[in-house]
Amino acid sequence: MIHIQVPASSQVHKTGKIIYDRSNDGDFKVEQPHRIAEIANRKRNHYTEGIIYPALRVEDFKQELFPKVRNLIRSNNPAHPWLALDDNQMMEISGLWKKDYLSGQEGFTLTAALLLGKDEVIQQIIPHYKIDALVRINNTDRYDDRAYIQTNLIEAYELLMDFVNRHLPDKFYLQGDQRISLRTTIFREIAANLIIHREYTNAAHATFVIYADRVETENANNPHGEGPIDPANFVPFPKNPLIAKFFIQLGRVEELGSGILITTRLMKEYAGKSKAVFIEGGTFKTIVPLPDGKAVVINDTVKDDERYTGID
């Protein structure tokens, strides 16, 4: 056997003036402008989370989030060096404010807006941003319950975890002599991955769907490979390193790649012999089996006035 590995190019190439997108399933002709833009986007050598918005001002941020951030950091690490900084210093050291030494442009970044921005500011910058959390157990064509999340990433994570706690079962589990919540431990990683690794310049919205026997999540992605990920043999690659860094300081994730490893390790205890599936591609998809199909419909009367979490 001769095995030749050809790494992905950093450029968009044409053959016979036609662009093809190569995947595990074959080579596909790409003609639509938005699909060509997606290919160019994933080949860029910079992270879109670091885009500078010079017109962003301090008053565009949700001021009540700053003490909340400090409390989260303090509960995770009482001696954290960020606690000695003022708001502006903390934003600069965390990469939420930066100077582009090539162009000379400076200011707050897309990451700053996503993490701390007021809802209306976030919608002005990326109007397509939303996280759609659904329960589809009885009404599989539409939904039994829904949380439509359009707020900053810090509170979006909390709203998504509230949705998880309302609808997903937990199991008694001892780690050593200490009881831990399998549901919280697994789905805090799934929720954080959905938020941290999303490509926010892509208009495809993120979904978190609870079925009777599984949970499926999907988010726009800047892929570094195609197909299912092997948890025993994968190299984590940062999609949004600034957002990931911030969430690590808050104690909401442990480290890069921890979500796949922790979920895989605890899946047998949570759902029996089933394994979670992680699929890399233009969208990143996660499938997490549930124990004995025990998802719960807490609110099956939601109609067109589904719970809305975000701007009015």
N, C-alpha and C positions, 0 to 999 in steps of 0.2 A: 504494500500500500504506500502510495506517495500522498502526503497531506500537505497542501499548500494553503497558507492563510494569507489573505490579501486584506490589509487594514483599510478601513473606510477613508476615502479622500476628504480633504478639507474643502474641495471645490465642487461646484455643480458642473458635470460634464455632459456633452452631447455626442451622439453618433448619428451621422446623416441628418444633422440639425434637429434631432429628436432627443428629448430627455427621457430616460428610463429610471424607474425606482426599483431597486433590487431588494427583494425580501426572501424569506424562507420558501415562499410559495412560487417564486418565479420573478421574472422581470416584467414590469408593467409600464406601458407608455403613459407619460404624464403630459397633459396638454392644458389643463385648467390653470389659470394664473395663480389661484390661491394654493394649489397643490405644489406648484413650482416654488412659491414663496415658502411653503412649509419645509421643503427640502433645503433651500438656502438657509432658512432659520436654524435648522438643526446642525448645519455645517459651520456656523459662525464660530469664531474663536473667542467670543466673549459671552458673558452671561447677561441676559436681558434684565434680570433683577437689578443690575447696576446702572441702568439707564438713568441719566441725570435729568431732573425736571427743575430748571432754574427758577421757575415761578412759584414753586412750592415754598410756603412760609410756615413759621411755627404755629400760627393761628389755624392752619389747615389740619393740625393734628388734634386728636381727641385727648385733651389734657388729663382727664381722669385715668387714662391708661398708664401714665408715668408712675404714679404711686403703686398701681397694680403690678406693673412690671417689677418694681423694686421689691415688693412683698413676695412675688414668686421667686425671684432670684435669691432673696434672703432665706426663704424656706428651703431652698435647694442647697445653698452654700452661704452661711452667715458671714463668712470672711471674704466674700467675692469682691474683687477690686472695683467692679463697676459701682458698688454701693457708695463709694467715696466720691463719685463724680456727679456733677450737675447734669441736667437733661441734655444740654448741647454737647458736653464732653462725652456722655454715654452714647449719643447718636453718632458722633464722629468716630469713636474707637470701635464701635460695632459695625462700621461701614455704611450706616444709613445716610451719612453725609460724606461726599468725597469730591476730590478735584481730579479732573482728567488732565494729566500732564502732557498729553499729546495735543488736545484741542484748547486747553486752558479753561474749559468750562468747569464750573463747580456748583454744587448745590445738593439738595436732598434727592435721594434716589427712589426708584420704583419700590424697592424694598421698604423704605421708610413709609411711603404711602400705604402699602399693603398691610404693614404691621400696626401702624399707629394712626393712619388717616381717618378723618371723619367719613361716614358712609357716603355722603354726597360727593366728597372729593375723590374717593376711590371710583365711584361710578362715572365721574367726569373723565378720569384718566383711562380706565379700562371698563367701558360700559357693559361689556359682555361677561364680566366677572360674576359668578354665582356658584354655590354648592347646592345641589339638589339632592336632599335626603328623602327617600321614599320607603314605605312599607308596601309590599305587594304579596299578600298572602291570600286573602279572600277575593279581592278585586285585582286580579293580575293584569288586566288590560289598562287600568288607570292606577289607583293606589288606595290603600286604606288609611294612611296617614302620610303627612308630608311636612318637612321643614325646608323652607326656601331661604337659604342663608346668603346675605349680601352685606357682610360687615367685615371689619378688620380681622386679620388672621388670628390674633390672640383670642378674641371673643368667638370667632367662627369655630375654633377648635373646641371651646367649651360647649357651644350649642350643639356641635356634632356629637360630643360625648354624652350630653343630656339625652339626645335622640337614641343613642346606643343603650343607655341605661334604662330608658323607657320600654324598649322593645326586645332586647336580647337577654337570654338566660345567663345566669352565672352558676358556677359549680363550686362546691366545697373543695379546697385544695390546700394542702400543707406543703410549704417549702421549708424543709428542716422542721423546726417546731413553730413556725409562724404561718398563719393563714394569709394567703394572698387572693385577690380577686382575679381569676383567670380572664374574665370578661374585660375588666379594666386594663390588665397588663397587655392583652393581645390587641384590643381595639384602640388603645391610646397610640400604639405603634401604627396601626392601619390608618387611623384618622390623621396622625401627624405626617405619614408618608403621602397621603392624598394632598395635603396642604403644602408640604415642604418641597416636593419634587415636581409640582405642576409647572408647566410652561405657561406663564400668565399672559403672554402676548398672543397666544393662540385662542381663538374665539370659542373653541369647544369647551363647554362647561363641565365641571366635575360632578360625578354622580356617586351616591352611596345608597345602594338598593338592598333592602332586607327582604329575602324570600323565606318561605317556610323552612327550607333546608340549608340555606347558604346566604352569605352576604357577598355582593359583587360591588367593587368600586372601579371607577374608570376616570382618568384625567389626561388632559393633553400633556404630551411628553416630548422632550428633546432626546431621542433615543441614542444609546451607545451600544447597539446590538439589536437583534431581532429574535423573537421567540421566547419560550418558557425559560425562566431562570432556575438554575440548579443551585439550591441553597448551600450545598456542600462544596461547590466549586464556582464561586463568583467573586468578582472584584467590584466593590461598591464604587460608584462614580457620582460625584456631587452634581446635582442639576441646578440647585439654588444654594450655593454655599453660605451666603450671608443670612438667608432665612433659616437654614439649618443651624448655623452657629448661634443665632438668637434663640431658637427653640431649645438648644442644648443648655444654654445659660438659664433658661426658665425651668429646666428639669423635665421638659415634656418629651424629650427623646434622649437616649443615652449617647449614641455616637452614629456616625455614618454607617448604614447597612444594618443597624441593630434591629430594625423592624422586621426584615425577612428572617433573620436568625432567631429572634425571640419568638415570633409567630410559629416558625417551624418547630422549635424546641417544645413549645407548649401545646401544639395542636392535638397530639395524641391524648393528653390529659383532658383537653376541652371537648373534643369531638370524636373520641374513639380513635380508630385507625386512619381516619381521613387525613389528607395532607392539603395544606393551602397551596394555591397555584399563583405564581407571579409571572406575568407575560409582558415582556418589553416590546415596544413598538412605537408607532406614531402616537398611539395612546397607550398608557400603562394600565394594565388591568390586573386586579387582584380578586381571587375567589376564595372565600373562607367558609368551609363547611360548618354547620351548626350541630350541636348535640341532639340527636334524635328528632330533628326538625321542630325545635321548640321555640321558634320565634313567636313573639306575642303581639297581637293587635290591641293596643291600649285605647286607641281612638279610631273607631271604624265608622264615624259619622261625618268625617271631614268631607266637605263638598268643595265649592269654589272659594270658600273663605279659609283655605288651608293656612296653617301657621306660617307667618311671614316674619323672617328675622333679618332686619336690615333697614334701609331708608324707607320713609313713608312715601 
